[in-house]
Amino acid sequence: MNGEKYRFLFVSLSGLIGDIAWQVAKEGHEVKYYIGAEKERDIADGFVPKTDDWERELDWADVVVFDDTLGQGAKAQALRRQGKLVIGGTPYTDRLEDDRSFGQEELKRAGVSILPYRQFDDFDEAIAYVKANPERYVIKPSGEAGNVKRRLFVGDEEDGQDVIRVLEAYKKSFPDEIKVFQLQRRVTGVEIAVGAFFNGKEFIYPINVNFEHKKLFPGNIGPSTGEMGTSMFWSGPNRLFNSTLRKMESRLAEEGYVGYIDLNCIVNGNGIYPLEFTARFGYPTISIQQEGMITPIGQFLHDLAAGLNPKLKVKSGFQIGVRIVVPPFPFDDDATFLATSKNAAILFKKGIIPEEVHIEDVKQVNGQWYVAGTSGVVLVVCGTGPTMRQAQAQAYSRVRNIMIPDMYYRDDIGERWFEDHDRLHTWGYLREV
């Protein structure tokens, strides 16, 4: 680490990467932050300098960071070809995430076993298919609709009747929103994700193993959300990574992909079944990862974009992040958000804001924090420790210091580990090789 300071331009569609921009600024780098969506533009106000025209800042920036797929990969690729240092994807890697069927076929092409699936653009056709092939299925919308996690439906009934009922409801309610979707055979096991940073040529070690908690309520019940919290640890390359993501290394190198890429899987005693790619930073994953990194993230991102092999020093043990949200999350309801949550004050009982509190849709005015944006996703509170129990205890002690009117969160982030890790070790997926 040479301690040099750089100029970072963060480019966001909807204000996802404000926390990392803030962390990089706190390390002494210069930062400018652009948010495309007009209603989200107050996110991170008072935390980092903003710009309303990111292309005007390109000559100023040493490093450009894109925080999403959905067309951002084409911009990142074009800038890389001009010689800029860029964190971001390509049209190919965007498609890995945004087009679920394409992602599955690319895994298959790389020699990774995948679950049977069918892609549909017609609800009646899908309903007829389930009737003819009764089975448990998962409904997975593709494209932008795939970002609305509560549209994903995991069937429980052996004959697929619950999936048929949901498809019939979607046909009436969301025909314009859900244009293309996938029916994937459902398997039971442990849901686990493996990811790593990529420098345009190869994966950077250690890898990250993480466990998402997607349902709104403790006990994994209620509507699906993007995320309510994540537990994780860093590892050398293990069997899970080598059997899946590592097989994509040469293809990602052909693309010159730079950033983080993650593959969510279901595993059981019979094998590994990859579900979906995240070909970008995960949220709140990247904030929790930053909490577990000893290497300063600004220097790391610069070196990654420069195609170097940065030494990623991380904390041993476990990290967890608890997401704190306010109404109407996870639903879209502007009236409720404006009436109950917009500009709500974020208070800290002890008066001191701990470093381990990471911002999402937050702004700062005269030192006071307020809820910003439109989604109701407010903070990620992290804890670390040599054991999962210690990481949990640290995170939740910090959560208890926070006061926001009507805030809610899951109180069981990390609990999955105690049931899952015995099975994962028995099956041998976490063994470093």
C-alpha positions in Angstrom: 0.0 0.0 0.0 1.6 3.2 -1.1 -0.8 5.6 0.7 -1.5 7.6 -2.5 -4.8 9.5 -2.8 -7.0 9.2 -5.9 -10.1 10.8 -7.4 -13.1 8.5 -7.5 -16.2 9.0 -9.5 -19.1 6.8 -8.4 -21.9 6.4 -11.0 -25.2 5.0 -9.8 -28.6 4.4 -11.3 -30.6 4.6 -8.0 -28.2 5.5 -5.2 -26.9 2.1 -4.1 -23.2 2.8 -3.5 -23.3 5.9 -1.3 -21.8 4.1 1.7 -18.7 2.9 -0.2 -18.3 6.4 -1.6 -18.4 7.7 2.0 -15.9 5.1 3.2 -13.5 6.0 0.4 -13.9 9.7 1.2 -13.1 9.0 4.9 -9.9 7.4 3.8 -8.8 10.8 2.3 -9.5 10.2 -1.4 -11.5 12.8 -3.4 -15.0 11.6 -4.3 -17.8 12.7 -6.6 -21.1 10.8 -6.7 -23.8 10.8 -9.4 -27.3 9.3 -9.0 -29.4 8.9 -12.1 -32.9 8.5 -10.5 -34.3 11.9 -9.7 -36.3 10.8 -6.6 -33.1 9.2 -5.1 -30.8 12.1 -5.6 -30.9 13.3 -1.9 -29.2 10.0 -0.9 -25.8 10.6 0.7 -26.3 14.4 0.6 -24.0 15.8 3.3 -21.8 12.7 3.2 -20.0 13.0 -0.1 -19.8 15.7 -2.9 -22.3 15.1 -5.7 -22.3 15.8 -9.4 -25.3 16.1 -11.7 -23.3 15.2 -14.9 -21.0 12.3 -14.4 -19.6 12.4 -18.0 -18.4 15.9 -17.3 -16.2 14.6 -14.5 -14.4 11.8 -16.5 -11.3 13.9 -17.1 -11.2 14.7 -13.4 -11.5 11.1 -12.2 -8.7 8.6 -11.7 -11.1 5.7 -11.1 -14.8 5.4 -12.2 -17.0 3.0 -10.2 -20.4 1.7 -11.6 -22.7 0.2 -9.0 -25.2 -1.8 -11.1 -26.0 -3.8 -14.3 -29.0 -2.9 -16.4 -26.8 -1.3 -19.2 -24.1 0.1 -17.0 -21.7 -2.6 -18.3 -21.7 -1.1 -21.8 -20.6 2.3 -20.3 -17.9 0.7 -18.2 -16.5 -1.3 -21.1 -16.4 1.8 -23.4 -14.5 3.8 -20.8 -12.0 0.9 -20.2 -11.3 0.8 -23.9 -10.5 4.5 -23.7 -7.9 3.8 -21.1 -9.8 4.8 -17.9 -9.5 2.8 -14.7 -13.0 1.4 -14.2 -14.8 -0.8 -11.7 -17.8 -2.3 -13.6 -19.0 -4.9 -16.0 -19.6 -5.5 -19.7 -22.7 -6.2 -21.7 -21.9 -9.9 -21.3 -21.6 -9.7 -17.5 -24.7 -7.5 -17.2 -26.6 -10.2 -19.1 -25.3 -12.9 -16.7 -27.4 -11.3 -14.0 -30.3 -9.6 -15.9 -31.1 -12.5 -18.1 -31.4 -15.5 -15.8 -31.6 -18.1 -18.6 -28.5 -16.8 -20.2 -26.7 -17.0 -16.9 -27.7 -20.6 -16.4 -26.6 -21.5 -20.0 -23.2 -19.9 -19.5 -22.7 -21.9 -16.3 -23.6 -25.0 -18.2 -21.2 -24.1 -21.0 -18.4 -23.7 -18.4 -19.1 -27.2 -17.1 -21.2 -26.4 -14.1 -24.3 -28.5 -13.4 -27.6 -26.5 -13.4 -31.2 -27.2 -12.4 -33.8 -27.9 -15.0 -35.6 -24.7 -16.0 -37.9 -23.2 -18.7 -38.2 -19.6 -19.8 -41.6 -18.1 -20.6 -43.0 -14.9 -21.9 -46.6 -16.1 -21.6 -48.4 -16.8 -18.4 -50.9 -19.2 -19.9 -48.2 -21.3 -21.5 -46.4 -21.5 -18.1 -49.6 -22.5 -16.3 -50.2 -25.3 -18.9 -46.5 -26.4 -18.4 -46.9 -26.8 -14.6 -50.2 -28.7 -15.1 -48.5 -31.1 -17.5 -45.4 -31.4 -15.3 -46.5 -31.2 -11.7 -43.5 -30.4 -9.5 -42.2 -27.8 -7.0 -41.0 -24.7 -8.9 -39.6 -21.3 -8.3 -40.9 -18.3 -10.3 -38.1 -16.0 -11.2 -38.8 -12.8 -13.2 -36.0 -11.6 -15.5 -34.7 -8.2 -16.4 -35.7 -5.1 -14.3 -38.6 -7.1 -12.8 -36.0 -9.4 -11.3 -34.9 -6.5 -9.0 -38.4 -6.6 -7.4 -37.5 -9.5 -5.1 -41.0 -9.9 -3.7 -42.2 -11.1 -7.2 -39.9 -14.2 -6.8 -42.0 -17.0 -5.6 -40.8 -20.3 -4.1 -43.3 -23.1 -4.4 -43.9 -25.6 -1.6 -46.6 -27.9 -3.0 -45.5 -31.1 -4.7 -48.1 -30.8 -7.5 -47.2 -27.1 -8.3 -50.8 -25.9 -7.5 -49.4 -22.9 -5.4 -47.2 -21.9 -8.4 -50.3 -22.1 -10.7 -52.2 -19.8 -8.4 -49.4 -17.3 -8.2 -49.0 -17.3 -12.0 -52.7 -16.7 -12.4 -52.5 -13.8 -10.0 -49.4 -12.3 -11.8 -51.2 -12.6 -15.1 -53.9 -10.3 -13.8 -51.8 -7.9 -11.7 -48.4 -7.6 -13.4 -48.6 -8.4 -17.1 -46.8 -5.3 -18.1 -44.1 -5.5 -15.4 -43.2 -9.2 -15.8 -42.5 -9.7 -19.5 -40.1 -12.7 -19.2 -39.7 -15.2 -16.3 -38.2 -18.5 -15.5 -39.7 -21.6 -13.9 -36.8 -23.4 -12.2 -37.1 -26.8 -10.5 -36.9 -26.4 -6.8 -34.5 -28.4 -4.7 -34.1 -28.3 -0.9 -30.8 -27.8 0.9 -28.7 -25.0 2.2 -28.8 -21.6 0.4 -25.2 -20.3 0.2 -23.4 -17.7 -2.0 -19.8 -17.6 -3.0 -18.2 -14.5 -4.5 -14.8 -12.9 -5.3 -13.3 -9.8 -6.7 -11.9 -9.9 -10.2 -9.2 -7.6 -11.6 -9.8 -8.1 -15.3 -7.6 -11.1 -15.5 -8.1 -13.4 -12.5 -9.9 -13.8 -9.2 -8.4 -12.1 -6.1 -8.2 -14.2 -3.0 -9.6 -14.7 -0.4 -13.1 -15.5 -1.6 -16.2 -14.5 0.3 -18.8 -17.1 1.5 -22.1 -15.5 2.6 -25.6 -16.3 3.7 -28.4 -14.0 2.8 -31.6 -13.5 4.8 -34.2 -12.4 2.3 -37.5 -12.7 4.0 -38.9 -9.7 5.9 -39.6 -11.4 9.3 -37.4 -13.4 11.7 -37.8 -17.2 11.1 -37.6 -16.6 7.4 -41.3 -15.8 6.9 -43.2 -13.0 5.2 -42.6 -11.3 1.8 -39.3 -11.6 0.0 -37.1 -8.5 0.2 -33.9 -7.6 -1.6 -32.1 -8.4 1.7 -32.7 -8.0 5.5 -29.1 -8.9 6.5 -26.2 -11.2 5.6 -23.6 -13.3 7.5 -20.3 -14.0 5.9 -16.7 -15.1 6.3 -13.6 -15.0 4.1 -11.9 -18.2 2.9 -9.3 -19.5 0.6 -10.6 -21.2 -2.6 -12.9 -24.1 -1.4 -14.8 -26.9 -3.1 -17.9 -24.7 -3.6 -15.9 -22.0 -5.4 -13.8 -24.3 -7.4 -16.9 -26.2 -8.6 -18.8 -23.1 -9.7 -17.4 -19.6 -10.0 -13.8 -20.5 -10.7 -15.0 -22.3 -13.9 -16.0 -18.8 -15.2 -12.6 -17.3 -14.7 -11.3 -17.6 -18.3 -14.6 -16.2 -19.7 -14.5 -13.2 -17.3 -10.9 -12.6 -18.3 -11.9 -12.5 -22.0 -14.4 -9.8 -21.1 -11.9 -7.9 -18.9 -14.5 -7.8 -16.1 -13.5 -5.7 -13.1 -15.4 -5.8 -9.8 -17.1 -8.3 -7.6 -19.1 -11.3 -8.8 -21.2 -13.6 -6.7 -23.1 -16.9 -7.4 -26.0 -17.9 -5.2 -26.5 -21.7 -4.9 -28.5 -24.4 -3.2 -26.3 -27.3 -2.0 -27.2 -30.6 -0.6 -25.7 -34.1 -0.3 -26.3 -34.7 -4.0 -24.6 -31.7 -5.4 -24.3 -27.9 -6.0 -27.2 -26.1 -7.8 -26.3 -22.6 -8.9 -29.3 -20.2 -8.8 -28.3 -16.7 -10.0 -25.4 -14.4 -10.6 -24.8 -11.0 -9.0 -22.4 -9.4 -11.5 -21.7 -6.3 -9.4 -21.3 -5.3 -5.8 -24.1 -6.7 -3.6 -26.1 -4.5 -1.3 -25.6 -4.6 1.7 -22.9 -7.2 1.0 -20.2 -4.7 0.0 -20.7 -2.6 3.2 -20.3 -5.7 5.4 -17.3 -6.9 3.4 -15.7 -3.5 3.8 -16.2 -3.9 7.6 -14.2 -7.2 7.3 -11.4 -5.8 5.2 -8.2 -4.6 6.8 -6.9 -3.3 3.4 -8.3 0.2 2.8 -11.1 -0.1 0.3 -10.1 3.0 -1.7 -6.6 1.6 -2.4 -8.0 -1.8 -3.1 -10.6 -0.6 -5.6 -7.9 1.5 -7.4 -5.5 -1.5 -7.6 -8.3 -3.8 -8.8 -9.2 -1.3 -11.6 -5.6 -1.0 -12.5 -5.4 -4.7 -13.1 -3.0 -5.3 -10.2 -3.1 -8.2 -7.9 -3.9 -6.3 -4.7 -3.2 -8.1 -1.4 -6.6 -8.3 0.3 -6.1 -8.5 4.0 -9.2 -9.4 5.9 -10.4 -10.1 9.4 -10.6 -13.8 10.5 -13.8 -15.1 11.9 -17.3 -13.8 10.9 -19.0 -10.6 9.9 -22.7 -9.9 9.9 -24.8 -7.0 8.8 -28.3 -6.2 10.0 -30.4 -4.0 7.7 -32.6 -1.4 9.4 -35.7 -0.3 7.4 -38.8 1.9 7.7 -42.2 1.8 6.1 -43.3 0.9 3.5 -40.3 -1.4 2.8 -40.3 -3.8 1.0 -43.3 -2.3 -0.8 -43.5 0.7 -3.1 -46.0 3.2 -1.6 -45.1 6.8 -2.1 -48.0 8.1 0.1 -47.0 5.9 3.1 -43.3 6.8 2.7 -44.0 10.5 2.6 -46.4 10.3 5.5 -44.3 8.2 7.9 -40.6 8.0 6.8 -39.4 10.7 4.5 -37.0 13.0 6.4 -37.4 11.0 9.7 -34.6 11.7 12.1 -32.0 9.0 12.8 -30.8 9.2 16.4 -28.1 7.5 18.4 -28.9 7.0 22.1 -25.2 7.4 23.2 -24.9 10.4 20.9 -21.8 8.8 19.2 -22.2 7.4 15.7 -20.1 4.2 15.6 -17.9 3.4 12.6 -19.7 0.1 12.1 -22.9 1.9 11.1 -23.2 2.0 7.3 -25.5 4.3 5.4 -28.0 3.4 2.7 -30.8 5.9 2.0 -29.6 8.6 4.3 -28.7 12.2 4.1 -27.0 14.6 6.5 -28.0 18.2 7.3 -25.9 20.2 9.8 -24.6 16.9 11.3 -28.1 15.4 11.8 -28.9 12.2 9.8 -32.3 11.8 8.1 -34.1 9.2 6.0 -33.7 10.0 2.3 -34.6 8.4 -1.1 -37.9 6.5 -1.5 -37.3 2.9 -0.6 -37.2 2.9 3.3 -33.8 1.1 3.4 -31.9 3.1 5.9 -28.8 1.6 7.6 -26.6 -1.5 7.7 -25.3 -2.2 11.2 -22.3 -4.6 11.3 -20.6 -6.8 13.8 -17.5 -8.9 13.6 -16.0 -11.6 15.8 -14.0 -14.8 16.0 -17.4 -16.7 16.3 -20.8 -16.1 14.7 -22.3 -15.6 18.2 -19.8 -12.8 19.0 -20.4 -11.1 15.6 -24.1 -11.3 16.3 -23.8 -9.9 19.9 -21.7 -7.0 18.6 -24.0 -6.1 15.8 -27.2 -6.2 17.9 -25.6 -4.2 20.7 -25.0 -1.5 18.1 -28.6 -1.8 16.7 -30.0 -1.1 20.2 -28.2 2.2 20.1 -30.2 3.4 17.1 -33.6 5.2 17.3 -35.7 5.9 14.1 -39.5 6.2 14.4 -41.2 3.1 13.1 -37.9 1.3 12.3 -37.8 -2.5 12.1 -35.2 -5.2 11.5 -34.7 -9.0 11.8 -33.2 -10.1 15.1 -32.0 -13.5 13.8 -29.3 -12.6 11.2 -26.6 -15.2 11.5 -28.9 -17.9 13.1 -28.9 -20.0 9.9 -25.2 -20.7 10.4 -25.7 -22.9 13.5 -28.0 -25.3 11.6 -26.2 -25.0 8.2 -22.5 -25.3 9.0 -22.7 -28.9 10.2 -24.3 -30.0 6.9 -21.9 -27.9 4.8 -18.9 -29.4 6.6 -20.3 -32.9 6.3 -20.8 -32.4 2.6 -17.3 -31.0 2.3 -18.2 -27.8 0.4 -16.3 -25.4 2.7 -13.0 -27.4 2.7 -10.2 -25.3 1.3 -8.4 -27.0 -1.5 
